[in-house]
Amino acid sequence: MVAPIIEELAAVFGIRSIPSILFIPSDNQPQMAMGALPKLTFKEVIRDKFGVAEPTN
């Protein structure tokens, strides 16, 4: 069954709600974001933690 494996992974990563996003920057500590986040928050995290700017068209 898949369910026990998913439950074990959730316990390892401390996931208690869906959606849960684990941000793992290459030069910093991983950070967990739980629950629904606004689009602006995702953009800020990606910009601040990963140094990736929003593309300009």
ZIBEL-V308558 format. One record per pair of residues at least 12 apart in sequence whose ideal C-beta (glycine too) atoms are under 10 Angstrom apart, sorted by the first residue. I is the first residue (numbers start at 1). J is the second residue. Records with the same first field share a line. If there is no record, write none. Layout:
I: J / J
This chain:
13: 30 / 32
14: 32 / 34
15: 32 / 34
16: 32 / 34 / 35
17: 34 / 35 / 36
18: 34 / 35 / 36
19: 33 / 34 / 35 / 36 / 37
20: 32 / 33 / 34 / 35
21: 33 / 34 / 35 / 37 / 42 / 45
22: 34
23: 42 / 45 / 46 / 49 / 50
24: 49 / 50
25: 45 / 46 / 48 / 49 / 50 / 51
26: 50 / 51
27: 49 / 50 / 51
28: 49 / 50
29: 49
30: 49
31: 45 / 49
33: 45
